[in-house]
Amino acid sequence: MKLLQRQIRIDSEYSGRRLDQALVNLLPDYSRGKIQLWIKRGFIYLNRQPCKPKQRVYSGDLIDLDIPRVARLSDQPEAIEFEVLHQDDDIFVINKPANLVVHPAAGHQTGTLVNGLLNMDARLEQLPRAGIVHRLDKDTTGVMMVARTLSAHSNLVEQLQQHLVKREYLAITQGVITAGRTIETGIARHPVDRKKMSVQAYGKPAITHFQVVQKFPHHSLISVQLETGRTHQIRVHLAHIHHPLLGDPLYGGRERTPAGITSRLAGLLRDFKRQALHAHKLTFVHPASKQSCSFEAKIPHDFEQLFDALSEKI
């Protein structure tokens, strides 16, 4: 099966531009680096001839694309268990469970959300990232949207880029937060520990809003809204204000069991081995109907147990 097979006629809007620059605009779902690689590998012809990325194109030129799909283990469909909150011809909305990697990567070539989505709809292999337009960390639970067509994919990506998608999370933090606030910093790869992100002045802009929902003796339940979507953004920002997510193995530091808590809570805290973060609600404009739609994912059992125990009177 081909990844992409089509012809494009250059019009006056792109006349005089470099071939790779014109194709970036004509194929917005693919990066310039990917397009340049396809040209160099001979998958793209200009006026029936081999070409180079820097060649100029002019009105009336014909571009032929014959991009093969490279079969990979990560492209194989697998029966992966997750809840489908909504599906139609254009989108899936799912509730991602904990311990599920979204995209195949080193060490996780199979058993990912991508594999599960391909099992539900084989046509997703024709879309960038199998239709996934945003991600959640492996152990973050909650609602995600997935495109089922190229036009839906382009539309949802554009909504994310224009900050039109509302993403609301519930989180339990270490320590008591007195009031909500907005955190606005740069976020970049940690200069020493490459598995982590960190607050850096030169990083990409990141904005997180949150409100305190409930205070406990040693923790807080907060509602978080993302304005941007940087890698590990909520986890990094809460650690930055010295209230990391409860159970966060990467940013939480050494977690000590508070004195005077119930034995049930002590056990739950000891056994909670992931960040207490749940993508609770997602609101966006449906790419086909153009109607605003909103979906909520129920709180997972381990998070709910923890909340109940925190609410118990000592």
C-alpha positions in Angstrom: 0.0 0.0 0.0 1.2 3.5 -0.8 1.5 6.2 1.8 0.9 8.9 -0.8 0.2 8.7 -4.6 -1.0 11.7 -6.4 -0.3 14.4 -9.0 -0.1 18.1 -8.2 -0.2 21.0 -10.7 1.6 24.1 -9.6 -0.5 27.3 -9.8 0.7 30.9 -9.8 0.7 31.1 -6.0 3.7 28.9 -5.7 5.5 29.9 -9.0 9.2 30.7 -8.5 9.4 28.9 -5.1 11.8 26.0 -4.3 10.2 22.6 -4.8 10.5 21.6 -1.1 9.0 24.9 0.0 6.0 24.6 -2.3 5.3 21.1 -1.2 5.4 22.0 2.5 2.5 24.3 1.8 0.7 21.8 -0.5 1.2 18.9 1.9 0.8 20.5 5.4 0.6 17.2 7.2 4.3 16.3 6.4 7.4 18.1 7.5 9.9 19.8 5.2 12.6 17.3 6.3 10.3 14.4 5.3 9.5 15.9 1.9 13.2 16.6 1.2 14.0 13.0 2.0 11.3 11.7 -0.4 12.7 14.0 -3.2 16.3 12.7 -2.5 15.1 9.1 -2.6 13.4 9.6 -6.0 9.8 9.3 -4.8 8.9 12.7 -6.3 9.3 13.7 -9.9 9.0 17.2 -11.4 7.7 17.3 -15.0 8.4 13.5 -15.2 12.1 14.0 -14.3 14.1 13.3 -11.2 14.6 16.5 -9.2 16.2 18.2 -6.2 14.7 20.0 -3.2 16.1 23.4 -4.2 14.8 23.3 -7.8 12.4 26.1 -8.7 8.8 25.3 -9.7 6.7 27.5 -12.0 3.0 27.8 -12.9 1.9 24.7 -14.8 4.6 22.4 -13.6 3.5 18.9 -12.8 4.6 17.1 -9.6 4.2 13.3 -9.3 4.3 11.8 -5.8 4.7 8.0 -5.4 5.6 7.5 -1.8 5.8 3.9 -0.6 4.7 2.9 2.9 7.6 1.2 4.7 6.3 -1.8 6.6 7.4 -1.7 10.3 6.5 -3.8 13.2 4.9 -0.8 14.9 2.5 -0.5 11.9 0.9 -3.9 12.8 -2.7 -3.8 14.3 -3.1 -5.3 17.8 -6.1 -5.8 20.0 -5.4 -3.1 22.7 -8.0 -2.5 25.4 -9.2 1.1 25.8 -12.6 2.8 26.1 -14.1 4.5 23.0 -16.1 7.5 24.1 -17.2 8.5 20.6 -16.7 7.5 17.0 -18.0 8.7 13.6 -16.7 8.9 10.1 -14.2 11.6 10.9 -12.9 11.1 14.5 -12.4 8.7 17.4 -12.5 10.0 21.0 -11.0 7.6 23.4 -10.3 7.3 27.2 -6.6 6.3 27.4 -5.7 4.0 30.3 -2.6 4.2 32.4 0.5 2.2 31.3 -0.3 2.6 27.6 2.3 4.3 25.3 0.8 6.5 22.6 3.4 6.3 19.8 5.8 3.5 19.0 9.3 4.3 20.1 12.5 2.6 21.2 11.6 0.0 23.7 7.9 0.2 22.7 7.6 -0.9 19.1 4.3 -2.8 19.8 1.5 -2.7 22.4 0.9 1.0 21.8 -2.2 3.1 21.2 -1.2 3.4 17.5 -1.3 -0.5 17.2 -4.8 -0.5 18.9 -6.1 2.2 16.6 -4.9 0.4 13.5 -6.8 -2.7 14.8 -10.0 -0.5 14.9 -9.5 1.1 11.5 -6.8 -0.1 9.1 -7.2 3.1 7.0 -5.4 5.1 9.7 -2.1 3.8 8.5 -2.5 6.3 5.6 -2.5 9.3 8.1 0.4 10.9 9.9 0.9 9.2 13.3 -2.2 7.0 12.6 -4.5 10.0 13.1 -3.2 11.0 16.5 -2.9 14.8 16.8 -1.9 15.2 20.5 -0.6 12.8 23.1 -0.7 11.9 26.7 2.3 10.4 28.7 2.3 6.7 29.2 0.9 6.9 32.7 -1.4 9.8 32.2 -5.0 8.8 31.7 -7.9 10.4 30.0 -9.6 11.7 26.9 -7.9 12.0 23.5 -9.1 12.8 20.0 -8.0 10.9 16.9 -8.6 11.9 13.3 -9.9 9.3 10.8 -9.4 11.3 7.6 -6.6 13.6 6.3 -9.0 16.6 6.3 -10.0 16.0 9.9 -6.3 15.6 10.8 -5.4 18.9 9.2 -8.4 20.6 10.9 -7.6 19.3 14.4 -3.9 20.1 14.1 -4.8 23.7 13.1 -7.2 24.0 16.1 -4.4 22.9 18.4 -1.9 25.3 16.9 -4.4 28.2 17.2 -5.1 27.2 20.9 -8.8 26.6 20.1 -8.9 23.2 21.8 -9.7 23.3 25.5 -7.9 20.6 27.6 -8.9 20.2 31.2 -7.1 17.9 33.7 -7.5 16.8 37.3 -4.3 16.4 39.3 -3.3 15.7 42.8 -0.2 17.6 44.0 2.3 17.1 46.8 1.8 19.8 49.4 -1.0 22.2 49.9 -1.5 24.9 47.2 -3.2 28.0 48.7 -4.6 29.4 45.4 -4.8 28.9 41.7 -2.6 30.8 39.3 -1.1 30.9 35.8 2.4 29.6 35.1 4.1 31.0 32.1 7.7 29.9 31.3 9.9 28.5 28.6 10.3 24.7 28.5 13.2 22.8 26.9 15.0 19.5 27.2 16.9 19.2 30.5 20.5 20.2 29.9 21.9 17.1 31.8 19.1 14.5 32.1 17.9 14.0 28.5 14.8 12.0 29.7 13.4 15.1 31.3 12.2 18.5 30.3 12.9 21.6 32.4 12.0 25.3 32.7 14.5 27.3 30.6 14.4 30.9 29.5 15.3 29.9 26.0 12.7 27.1 25.8 9.4 27.1 23.9 6.7 29.2 25.5 4.4 27.2 27.8 1.3 28.4 29.6 -0.6 26.5 32.3 -3.6 27.7 34.2 -4.9 25.9 37.4 -7.4 26.4 40.2 -7.6 24.6 43.5 -10.6 22.3 43.8 -10.0 20.8 47.2 -7.3 21.1 49.9 -6.2 18.1 52.1 -3.8 18.2 55.0 -0.8 17.3 52.9 -2.0 17.4 49.2 -4.3 19.4 46.9 -6.7 18.4 44.1 -6.4 21.0 41.3 -8.1 21.6 37.9 -5.6 22.4 35.2 -6.1 24.0 31.7 -3.4 23.9 29.1 -3.0 26.9 26.8 0.0 25.2 25.1 1.0 21.6 24.9 4.7 21.1 25.5 6.1 17.7 26.5 5.5 17.0 30.2 4.2 20.6 30.6 2.0 20.1 33.6 4.5 17.9 35.4 7.3 20.4 34.8 5.3 23.4 35.8 4.0 22.0 39.0 7.5 20.8 40.0 8.8 24.3 39.1 6.5 25.8 41.8 7.5 23.1 44.3 4.3 21.2 44.2 5.0 18.2 41.9 2.3 15.7 41.0 1.8 13.0 43.6 3.5 9.8 42.4 5.5 11.4 39.6 8.5 9.1 39.2 10.4 11.6 37.0 9.7 15.1 38.6 8.4 14.3 42.0 11.6 13.7 43.9 11.7 11.5 46.9 8.2 11.3 48.4 7.8 10.9 52.1 4.7 9.5 53.8 3.2 12.3 55.9 2.8 11.8 59.6 -0.6 11.1 61.1 -2.4 9.9 58.0 -4.7 6.8 57.9 -3.2 3.4 57.3 -5.4 3.1 54.1 -4.0 6.3 52.7 -0.4 5.4 53.6 -0.9 2.1 51.7 -2.4 3.8 48.7 0.3 6.5 48.6 3.0 3.8 48.8 1.4 1.8 45.9 0.6 4.7 43.6 3.5 4.4 41.2 2.5 6.9 38.5 1.8 10.6 38.3 -1.7 11.5 39.6 -2.8 13.2 36.4 -6.0 12.6 34.4 -7.2 14.4 31.2 -10.7 14.9 32.3 -12.4 17.0 29.5 -11.7 17.9 25.9 -13.6 20.5 24.0 -13.1 21.3 20.2 -14.9 22.0 17.0 -15.9 18.9 15.1 -13.9 19.0 11.8 -16.9 18.0 9.7 -20.0 19.4 11.4 -18.2 22.5 12.6 -20.2 22.2 15.9 -18.5 22.6 19.3 -18.3 19.2 21.0 -17.1 18.2 24.5 -16.2 14.8 25.9 -15.3 13.7 29.4 -13.4 10.7 30.6 -14.4 9.2 34.0 -11.8 9.2 36.7 -9.8 5.9 36.8 -10.3 3.6 39.8 -6.8 4.1 41.3 -7.1 7.9 41.2 -10.6 7.7 42.7 -9.5 5.4 45.5 -6.7 7.9 46.3 -9.1 10.9 46.3 -11.5 9.0 48.6 -8.7 8.2 51.1 -7.4 11.8 51.1 -11.0 12.9 51.9 -11.3 10.7 54.9 -11.2 12.3 58.3 -8.1 11.3 60.3 
